[in-house]
Amino acid sequence: MQEGKKFFFIAGEASGDLHASNLALALLKQDPTLQLTGWGGDLMQREGVKISTHFKDLAFMGFWEVLKNIRTIFKNIQRCKDEILNVRPDAIILIDYPGFNLRIAAWAKKQGIPVYYYIAPQIWAWKENRVTKIKRDVTELYAVLPFEKDFYARKGMEVQFVGHPLLDEVNKRKRVSPEEFRKKYFLDNRPIIALLPGSRQQEVTRMLNVMLEMKYKFPEHQFIIAGAPSLPENIYKEIIGKHKVSLFYSVTYDLLEASEAAIVTSGTATLETALLGTPQVVCYKANAISFAIAKRLVKIKFISLVNLLLNREAVRELIQDDWNVSQAEEELRAVLIGGSKREAVLKSYAELKESLGNGGASELTASLLLKNIEGRSKA
């Protein structure tokens, strides 16, 4: 088979690994000759991308954490540039992760390498001035949130709205009932509450302790932690201690679907939980310095994608000092069966799902990307 064009991916976190893996699959279906390499995770590798650096070595969150690790971050950027020069790809495909990826985009522009950005950077939350760099350095931008097309249009930039790829992840899977899940994993008959403390070590360290206290507030339920693939078991075990809470890896969607409710650290997981139809309480706690800086810079009213997309508080957000045992218990009780907020949350989920497009985001993005590249090669 004749060798095809070379694409270099960069995904810096778990959600980016998921979306990049589906995009890689769609690209290879449309053009099996493509050579895909880059930085990312296990899911990308499974779908045919040769991964040289894993995203678990890149993930620093929060202003203070980034500042502490700034030398490592700059070394990673230079190492990535060196690798790209060695590969000499026909195009670079960036997945979210803007702090790192926009630096690569600016450099790639000077090298004459086209840059395609999937999962548009959320500059509507903060750093709107980044739009100047995006317009200058990015060949084509693919947005997955419905309001982003208008936002970028107001900034003088045309973007492609492709719908949200999580719709496809949810729709393509076989539904799992609570009974099936409990039987498969030898669980007792108590209803399940899922705990999603995040995909980064800093998140798990800050969020899990309060989550574990819910075990004693709701003894009629059983609690299961969804482990992040990039984090080793010992990180969880040290925090779990004597709490006797189960830790499951690689079954997060099944777990959420089988759960009566979930407590979820803010991030992509809040949207996944909503699309799977599981009422949730959203939580988030950052380093105090990072949070103080963020309060001054970030312009958004909500932190969860569910509330941002609906532009109202459809799910409760417990942030910083509000993330405590008392409020967590109160809000979790409200979304359990018979709780005062459960039906309203489920109704909001149906509205949210309808707003996200008709599915097929990965296939559409792959088609647009290949069409753009073909057009450039003919020009």
The 8 nearest C-alpha neighbors of each residue, nearest first, counted from 0:
[[1, 2, 32, 3, 31, 33, 30, 34],
 [0, 2, 3, 32, 33, 31, 4, 34],
 [1, 3, 32, 0, 4, 33, 34, 5],
 [4, 2, 32, 33, 1, 34, 5, 31],
 [3, 5, 33, 89, 34, 6, 2, 32],
 [4, 6, 34, 88, 89, 35, 33, 3],
 [5, 7, 35, 90, 88, 91, 89, 34],
 [6, 8, 91, 37, 36, 92, 88, 35],
 [9, 7, 37, 92, 93, 91, 38, 36],
 [8, 10, 38, 93, 37, 39, 94, 92],
 [11, 9, 39, 15, 94, 16, 12, 38],
 [10, 12, 54, 96, 57, 39, 15, 58],
 [13, 11, 15, 54, 14, 10, 16, 58],
 [12, 14, 16, 15, 17, 198, 11, 40],
 [15, 13, 17, 16, 12, 18, 267, 10],
 [16, 14, 10, 18, 12, 17, 13, 94],
 [15, 17, 13, 19, 14, 40, 18, 39],
 [18, 16, 14, 20, 15, 19, 42, 13],
 [19, 17, 15, 21, 20, 16, 22, 14],
 [18, 20, 22, 16, 21, 17, 15, 23],
 [21, 19, 43, 23, 17, 18, 22, 42],
 [22, 20, 24, 18, 23, 19, 361, 25],
 [21, 23, 361, 19, 25, 24, 20, 26],
 [24, 22, 26, 20, 21, 25, 19, 27],
 [23, 25, 21, 27, 22, 26, 46, 20],
 [24, 26, 22, 28, 362, 23, 27, 365],
 [27, 25, 23, 365, 29, 28, 24, 30],
 [26, 28, 31, 30, 24, 29, 25, 23],
 [29, 27, 25, 26, 30, 31, 24, 23],
 [28, 30, 26, 27, 25, 31, 366, 365],
 [29, 31, 27, 32, 28, 26, 33, 3],
 [32, 30, 27, 33, 28, 29, 26, 3],
 [33, 31, 3, 30, 2, 34, 1, 0],
 [34, 32, 3, 4, 31, 5, 30, 35],
 [35, 33, 5, 4, 6, 3, 32, 36],
 [36, 34, 48, 6, 5, 7, 33, 49],
 [37, 35, 49, 7, 48, 50, 8, 6],
 [36, 38, 8, 7, 50, 9, 51, 49],
 [37, 39, 9, 52, 50, 51, 53, 10],
 [40, 38, 10, 54, 53, 16, 9, 11],
 [41, 39, 53, 16, 43, 42, 54, 44],
 [40, 42, 44, 43, 45, 39, 16, 53],
 [43, 41, 45, 44, 20, 40, 16, 17],
 [44, 42, 20, 46, 45, 48, 41, 40],
 [43, 45, 48, 41, 47, 42, 46, 49],
 [44, 46, 42, 43, 47, 41, 48, 20],
 [47, 45, 43, 44, 24, 20, 48, 23],
 [46, 48, 44, 45, 49, 43, 35, 23],
 [47, 49, 44, 35, 36, 43, 50, 46],
 [50, 48, 36, 44, 35, 37, 47, 51],
 [51, 49, 37, 38, 52, 36, 48, 44],
 [50, 52, 38, 37, 49, 53, 36, 39],
 [53, 51, 38, 50, 39, 54, 37, 56],
 [54, 52, 39, 40, 55, 56, 38, 51],
 [53, 55, 11, 39, 57, 56, 12, 40],
 [56, 54, 53, 57, 58, 229, 12, 11],
 [55, 57, 54, 53, 58, 52, 11, 59],
 [58, 56, 54, 55, 11, 59, 53, 72],
 [59, 57, 55, 56, 12, 54, 60, 11],
 [58, 60, 65, 64, 57, 61, 68, 199],
 [61, 59, 64, 65, 58, 62, 201, 199],
 [60, 62, 64, 289, 63, 65, 59, 285],
 [61, 63, 289, 65, 64, 66, 60, 292],
 [64, 62, 66, 289, 65, 61, 67, 288],
 [63, 65, 67, 61, 66, 62, 60, 59],
 [64, 66, 68, 62, 63, 67, 69, 59],
 [65, 67, 63, 69, 64, 68, 62, 70],
 [68, 66, 64, 65, 69, 63, 70, 62],
 [67, 69, 65, 71, 66, 70, 72, 64],
 [68, 70, 72, 66, 71, 65, 67, 73],
 [71, 69, 73, 72, 68, 74, 67, 66],
 [72, 70, 74, 68, 69, 73, 75, 76],
 [71, 73, 69, 75, 74, 70, 68, 76],
 [74, 72, 76, 70, 75, 71, 69, 77],
 [73, 75, 71, 77, 72, 76, 78, 70],
 [76, 74, 78, 72, 73, 77, 79, 71],
 [77, 75, 73, 79, 74, 78, 80, 72],
 [76, 78, 80, 74, 79, 75, 81, 73],
 [79, 77, 75, 81, 80, 76, 74, 82],
 [78, 80, 82, 76, 77, 81, 75, 83],
 [81, 79, 77, 83, 82, 78, 84, 76],
 [82, 80, 78, 84, 79, 83, 77, 85],
 [81, 83, 85, 79, 84, 80, 86, 78],
 [82, 84, 86, 80, 85, 81, 87, 79],
 [85, 83, 87, 81, 82, 86, 80, 88],
 [84, 86, 82, 83, 87, 81, 80, 88],
 [85, 87, 83, 84, 88, 82, 5, 7],
 [88, 86, 84, 85, 83, 89, 5, 82],
 [89, 87, 5, 90, 6, 86, 7, 83],
 [88, 90, 5, 6, 4, 112, 87, 113],
 [89, 91, 113, 6, 88, 112, 114, 7],
 [92, 90, 7, 114, 6, 8, 115, 113],
 [93, 91, 8, 115, 116, 7, 114, 9],
 [92, 94, 116, 9, 8, 117, 115, 100],
 [93, 95, 117, 10, 15, 118, 116, 9],
 [94, 96, 118, 97, 120, 119, 93, 15],
 [97, 95, 11, 100, 98, 99, 94, 10],
 [98, 96, 100, 101, 99, 95, 120, 102],
 [99, 97, 100, 96, 101, 102, 95, 120],
 [100, 98, 97, 102, 101, 96, 103, 76],
 [99, 101, 97, 103, 102, 98, 96, 104],
 [100, 102, 104, 103, 97, 99, 98, 105],
 [103, 101, 105, 100, 104, 99, 106, 98],
 [102, 104, 100, 106, 101, 105, 107, 99],
 [103, 105, 101, 107, 102, 106, 136, 100],
 [106, 104, 102, 108, 136, 103, 107, 101],
 [105, 107, 103, 109, 108, 104, 102, 110],
 [108, 106, 110, 104, 112, 109, 105, 103],
 [107, 109, 111, 105, 110, 106, 136, 112],
 [110, 108, 107, 106, 111, 105, 112, 136],
 [111, 109, 107, 108, 112, 106, 113, 84],
 [110, 112, 108, 109, 107, 113, 106, 114],
 [111, 113, 107, 110, 90, 108, 114, 89],
 [114, 112, 90, 138, 91, 111, 115, 108],
 [115, 113, 91, 137, 138, 90, 92, 104],
 [116, 114, 92, 139, 138, 140, 137, 91],
 [115, 117, 93, 140, 92, 141, 94, 119],
 [118, 116, 141, 94, 119, 93, 140, 95],
 [119, 117, 95, 142, 94, 143, 141, 120],
 [118, 120, 142, 117, 141, 95, 121, 140],
 [121, 119, 122, 95, 97, 118, 96, 123],
 [122, 120, 123, 124, 119, 125, 97, 95],
 [121, 123, 127, 125, 124, 126, 120, 129],
 [122, 124, 121, 125, 127, 150, 126, 298],
 [125, 123, 122, 299, 298, 297, 121, 126],
 [124, 126, 297, 122, 127, 123, 298, 296],
 [127, 125, 128, 122, 129, 124, 123, 296],
 [128, 126, 122, 129, 125, 130, 123, 124],
 [127, 129, 130, 126, 131, 132, 122, 125],
 [130, 128, 127, 132, 131, 126, 133, 122],
 [129, 131, 133, 128, 132, 127, 134, 154],
 [132, 130, 134, 129, 133, 128, 135, 127],
 [133, 131, 135, 129, 130, 134, 136, 105],
 [132, 134, 130, 136, 137, 135, 131, 129],
 [135, 133, 131, 132, 136, 137, 130, 156],
 [136, 134, 132, 133, 137, 131, 105, 108],
 [135, 137, 133, 105, 108, 104, 134, 132],
 [138, 136, 114, 133, 139, 134, 115, 135],
 [137, 139, 114, 115, 113, 136, 140, 116],
 [140, 138, 115, 137, 116, 141, 158, 114],
 [139, 141, 116, 158, 115, 159, 117, 119],
 [140, 142, 159, 117, 160, 119, 158, 118],
 [143, 141, 160, 119, 118, 144, 159, 161],
 [142, 144, 163, 162, 161, 118, 160, 145],
 [145, 143, 147, 146, 142, 163, 162, 355],
 [146, 144, 147, 355, 148, 143, 160, 354],
 [145, 147, 148, 149, 144, 150, 308, 151],
 [148, 146, 150, 149, 145, 144, 151, 142],
 [147, 149, 151, 150, 146, 158, 152, 160],
 [150, 148, 152, 147, 151, 146, 153, 145],
 [151, 149, 147, 153, 152, 148, 146, 154],
 [150, 152, 154, 156, 153, 148, 149, 147],
 [153, 151, 149, 155, 156, 154, 150, 157],
 [154, 152, 150, 151, 155, 149, 156, 148],
 [153, 155, 151, 152, 156, 150, 130, 131],
 [156, 154, 152, 153, 151, 157, 134, 130],
 [157, 155, 152, 151, 154, 158, 134, 153],
 [156, 158, 152, 151, 155, 159, 148, 140],
 [159, 157, 140, 148, 141, 156, 160, 142],
 [158, 160, 141, 142, 161, 140, 157, 148],
 [161, 159, 142, 143, 141, 162, 148, 158],
 [160, 162, 360, 143, 159, 142, 363, 364],
 [163, 161, 143, 356, 360, 355, 160, 358],
 [162, 164, 143, 165, 360, 355, 166, 144],
 [165, 163, 360, 166, 167, 361, 162, 168],
 [166, 164, 168, 167, 163, 169, 271, 274],
 [167, 165, 164, 169, 168, 358, 163, 170],
 [166, 168, 170, 165, 169, 164, 358, 171],
 [169, 167, 165, 166, 170, 171, 164, 172],
 [168, 170, 166, 167, 171, 172, 165, 275],
 [169, 171, 167, 172, 168, 166, 173, 165],
 [172, 170, 169, 168, 167, 173, 166, 174],
 [173, 171, 170, 169, 174, 168, 167, 175],
 [174, 172, 175, 171, 170, 169, 253, 176],
 [173, 175, 172, 176, 256, 253, 170, 169],
 [176, 174, 253, 179, 173, 256, 257, 180],
 [175, 177, 179, 178, 257, 180, 174, 256],
 [178, 176, 257, 180, 179, 181, 175, 258],
 [179, 177, 181, 176, 180, 182, 257, 188],
 [180, 178, 182, 176, 177, 181, 183, 175],
 [179, 181, 177, 183, 182, 178, 176, 184],
 [182, 180, 186, 178, 184, 183, 179, 185],
 [181, 183, 185, 179, 180, 184, 178, 186],
 [184, 182, 180, 181, 185, 179, 186, 178],
 [183, 185, 181, 182, 186, 180, 179, 187],
 [186, 184, 182, 183, 181, 187, 180, 188],
 [185, 187, 181, 184, 182, 188, 183, 180],
 [186, 188, 189, 181, 185, 182, 221, 190],
 [187, 189, 190, 186, 181, 178, 191, 221],
 [188, 190, 220, 187, 221, 219, 191, 186],
 [191, 189, 220, 221, 259, 188, 258, 192],
 [192, 190, 258, 221, 220, 222, 259, 193],
 [191, 193, 222, 260, 258, 261, 259, 221],
 [194, 192, 261, 223, 222, 224, 258, 255],
 [193, 195, 224, 262, 261, 223, 196, 225],
 [194, 196, 263, 225, 197, 224, 264, 262],
 [197, 195, 203, 264, 206, 207, 194, 263],
 [198, 196, 264, 202, 195, 203, 199, 227],
 [197, 199, 227, 13, 200, 202, 196, 229],
 [200, 198, 202, 201, 197, 203, 58, 230],
 [199, 201, 203, 202, 204, 198, 230, 234],
 [202, 200, 204, 199, 203, 205, 60, 285],
 [203, 201, 205, 199, 200, 204, 197, 206],
 [202, 204, 196, 200, 206, 207, 205, 201],
 [203, 205, 201, 202, 206, 200, 207, 238],
 [204, 206, 202, 203, 207, 201, 284, 208],
 [207, 205, 203, 196, 208, 204, 202, 209],
 [206, 208, 210, 203, 209, 196, 211, 205],
 [209, 207, 211, 210, 206, 212, 238, 205],
 [208, 210, 212, 211, 207, 324, 206, 323],
 [211, 209, 207, 208, 212, 213, 206, 194],
 [210, 212, 208, 213, 209, 214, 207, 242],
 [211, 213, 209, 214, 210, 215, 208, 324],
 [214, 212, 216, 211, 215, 210, 217, 328],
 [213, 215, 212, 217, 216, 211, 218, 222],
 [216, 214, 213, 217, 218, 212, 211, 242],
 [215, 217, 213, 214, 218, 328, 212, 219],
 [216, 218, 219, 214, 215, 220, 213, 221],
 [219, 217, 220, 215, 214, 216, 221, 213],
 [218, 220, 217, 189, 221, 190, 216, 214],
 [221, 219, 190, 189, 218, 217, 191, 222],
 [222, 220, 191, 189, 192, 190, 223, 219],
 [221, 223, 192, 191, 193, 244, 214, 220],
 [222, 224, 245, 193, 246, 194, 244, 192],
 [223, 225, 194, 246, 193, 226, 195, 247],
 [226, 224, 247, 195, 251, 248, 194, 246],
 [225, 227, 248, 247, 224, 228, 246, 230],
 [226, 228, 198, 229, 230, 225, 248, 197],
 [229, 227, 230, 226, 248, 249, 231, 198],
 [228, 230, 227, 55, 231, 198, 13, 199],
 [231, 229, 227, 228, 232, 200, 234, 199],
 [232, 230, 233, 234, 229, 235, 228, 227],
 [231, 233, 234, 235, 236, 230, 226, 246],
 [232, 234, 236, 235, 231, 237, 230, 238],
 [235, 233, 232, 237, 236, 231, 238, 230],
 [234, 236, 238, 233, 237, 232, 239, 231],
 [237, 235, 233, 239, 238, 234, 240, 232],
 [236, 238, 235, 240, 234, 239, 233, 232],
 [239, 237, 235, 236, 240, 208, 234, 207],
 [238, 240, 236, 242, 237, 235, 241, 244],
 [239, 241, 238, 237, 242, 236, 243, 235],
 [242, 240, 243, 239, 244, 238, 236, 237],
 [241, 243, 239, 244, 240, 211, 214, 212],
 [244, 242, 241, 245, 239, 240, 214, 222],
 [243, 245, 242, 222, 223, 246, 239, 224],
 [244, 246, 223, 224, 247, 243, 222, 221],
 [247, 245, 224, 223, 225, 226, 244, 248],
 [248, 246, 225, 226, 224, 245, 250, 249],
 [247, 249, 226, 250, 225, 228, 246, 227],
 [248, 250, 251, 247, 228, 226, 227, 225],
 [251, 249, 253, 252, 248, 254, 247, 225],
 [250, 252, 254, 253, 225, 249, 255, 248],
 [253, 251, 255, 254, 250, 256, 275, 271],
 [254, 252, 256, 250, 251, 255, 175, 257],
 [253, 255, 251, 257, 252, 256, 250, 258],
 [256, 254, 258, 252, 257, 253, 251, 193],
 [255, 257, 253, 254, 258, 275, 252, 277],
 [256, 258, 177, 254, 255, 176, 253, 180],
 [259, 257, 191, 255, 192, 260, 256, 193],
 [258, 260, 191, 192, 190, 335, 277, 257],
 [261, 259, 278, 192, 258, 277, 279, 335],
 [262, 260, 193, 279, 192, 194, 263, 278],
 [261, 263, 280, 194, 279, 281, 195, 193],
 [264, 262, 195, 281, 261, 282, 280, 265],
 [263, 265, 282, 196, 197, 283, 281, 195],
 [266, 264, 303, 283, 282, 281, 269, 263],
 [267, 265, 268, 269, 264, 303, 304, 270],
 [266, 268, 269, 270, 271, 14, 265, 304],
 [269, 267, 271, 266, 270, 272, 263, 265],
 [270, 268, 272, 267, 271, 266, 265, 263],
 [269, 271, 273, 272, 268, 267, 305, 304],
 [272, 270, 268, 274, 273, 269, 275, 267],
 [273, 271, 269, 275, 270, 274, 277, 268],
 [272, 274, 276, 270, 275, 271, 348, 277],
 [273, 275, 271, 276, 272, 270, 352, 348],
 [276, 274, 272, 273, 277, 256, 271, 169],
 [275, 277, 273, 274, 272, 278, 345, 348],
 [276, 278, 260, 272, 275, 273, 279, 255],
 [279, 277, 260, 334, 344, 261, 276, 341],
 [280, 278, 261, 262, 260, 277, 281, 314],
 [279, 281, 262, 315, 263, 331, 314, 261],
 [282, 280, 316, 263, 264, 265, 262, 315],
 [283, 281, 317, 264, 316, 318, 265, 263],
 [282, 284, 318, 264, 265, 319, 317, 285],
 [285, 283, 319, 318, 205, 206, 286, 282],
 [286, 284, 290, 287, 289, 283, 319, 61],
 [285, 287, 289, 288, 290, 284, 61, 63],
 [288, 286, 290, 289, 285, 291, 319, 284],
 [289, 287, 291, 290, 286, 292, 63, 62],
 [288, 290, 62, 286, 292, 63, 61, 287],
 [289, 291, 293, 287, 292, 288, 285, 286],
 [290, 292, 288, 294, 293, 289, 287, 295],
 [293, 291, 289, 290, 295, 294, 288, 296],
 [292, 294, 290, 296, 295, 297, 291, 289],
 [295, 293, 291, 292, 296, 297, 290, 298],
 [294, 296, 293, 292, 297, 291, 298, 290],
 [297, 295, 293, 294, 125, 298, 292, 126],
 [296, 298, 125, 293, 124, 294, 299, 295],
 [299, 297, 124, 125, 296, 300, 123, 294],
 [298, 300, 124, 301, 297, 302, 125, 307],
 [301, 299, 298, 302, 307, 310, 311, 306],
 [302, 300, 299, 307, 303, 306, 312, 316],
 [301, 303, 304, 265, 307, 300, 299, 306],
 [304, 302, 305, 265, 306, 301, 307, 269],
 [303, 305, 307, 306, 270, 308, 269, 302],
 [304, 306, 303, 308, 307, 270, 309, 269],
 [307, 305, 309, 312, 311, 308, 304, 310],
 [308, 306, 304, 310, 309, 305, 301, 303],
 [307, 309, 306, 310, 305, 304, 351, 144],
 [308, 310, 306, 311, 307, 305, 351, 313],
 [311, 309, 307, 308, 306, 312, 301, 300],
 [312, 310, 306, 309, 313, 307, 301, 308],
 [311, 313, 306, 314, 315, 310, 301, 309],
 [312, 314, 306, 311, 344, 347, 315, 305],
 [315, 313, 312, 280, 344, 316, 279, 306],
 [314, 316, 280, 281, 312, 317, 313, 330],
 [315, 317, 281, 282, 318, 314, 280, 303],
 [318, 316, 282, 322, 321, 281, 283, 315],
 [317, 319, 283, 321, 322, 282, 284, 316],
 [318, 320, 284, 321, 322, 283, 285, 317],
 [321, 319, 322, 318, 323, 284, 317, 283],
 [322, 320, 317, 318, 319, 323, 326, 327],
 [323, 321, 317, 320, 318, 319, 282, 327],
 [322, 324, 325, 321, 326, 327, 209, 320],
 [323, 325, 327, 326, 209, 328, 212, 322],
 [326, 324, 328, 327, 323, 329, 322, 330],
 [325, 327, 329, 328, 323, 324, 330, 321],
 [326, 328, 324, 330, 325, 329, 331, 323],
 [329, 327, 331, 325, 326, 330, 324, 332],
 [328, 330, 326, 332, 327, 331, 325, 333],
 [331, 329, 333, 327, 332, 328, 326, 280],
 [332, 330, 328, 333, 334, 329, 327, 280],
 [331, 333, 329, 335, 330, 334, 328, 338],
 [332, 334, 338, 339, 330, 340, 331, 335],
 [335, 333, 341, 338, 340, 331, 332, 278],
 [336, 334, 338, 332, 333, 337, 260, 259],
 [337, 335, 338, 334, 341, 259, 333, 332],
 [336, 338, 335, 339, 341, 334, 333, 340],
 [339, 337, 333, 334, 335, 336, 341, 340],
 [338, 340, 333, 341, 337, 334, 342, 332],
 [341, 339, 333, 334, 343, 338, 342, 344],
 [342, 340, 334, 344, 343, 338, 339, 335],
 [341, 343, 345, 344, 340, 346, 339, 334],
 [342, 344, 346, 340, 345, 341, 347, 313],
 [345, 343, 347, 341, 342, 346, 313, 278],
 [344, 346, 348, 342, 347, 343, 341, 349],
 [347, 345, 343, 349, 348, 344, 342, 350],
 [348, 346, 344, 350, 345, 349, 351, 343],
 [347, 349, 351, 345, 350, 346, 273, 352],
 [350, 348, 352, 346, 347, 351, 353, 345],
 [351, 349, 347, 353, 348, 352, 354, 346],
 [352, 350, 348, 354, 353, 349, 347, 309],
 [353, 351, 349, 354, 350, 355, 348, 274],
 [352, 354, 350, 351, 355, 349, 356, 357],
 [355, 353, 351, 352, 356, 350, 145, 308],
 [356, 354, 352, 353, 162, 163, 145, 351],
 [355, 357, 162, 358, 354, 353, 163, 161],
 [356, 358, 359, 162, 355, 166, 353, 360],
 [359, 357, 360, 167, 166, 356, 162, 163],
 [358, 360, 362, 361, 363, 167, 357, 164],
 [361, 359, 164, 161, 363, 162, 362, 358],
 [362, 360, 22, 364, 363, 359, 21, 365],
 [361, 363, 365, 25, 359, 364, 360, 366],
 [362, 364, 366, 360, 365, 361, 359, 367],
 [363, 365, 367, 361, 366, 362, 368, 360],
 [366, 364, 368, 362, 26, 363, 367, 25],
 [365, 367, 363, 369, 364, 368, 370, 362],
 [368, 366, 370, 364, 365, 369, 371, 363],
 [367, 369, 365, 371, 370, 366, 364, 372],
 [370, 368, 372, 366, 371, 367, 373, 365],
 [369, 371, 367, 373, 368, 372, 366, 374],
 [372, 370, 374, 368, 369, 373, 367, 375],
 [373, 371, 375, 369, 374, 370, 376, 368],
 [372, 374, 370, 376, 375, 371, 369, 377],
 [375, 373, 371, 377, 372, 376, 370, 378],
 [374, 376, 372, 378, 377, 373, 371, 370],
 [375, 377, 373, 374, 378, 372, 371, 370],
 [378, 376, 374, 375, 373, 372, 371, 370],
 [377, 375, 376, 374, 373, 372, 371, 370]]
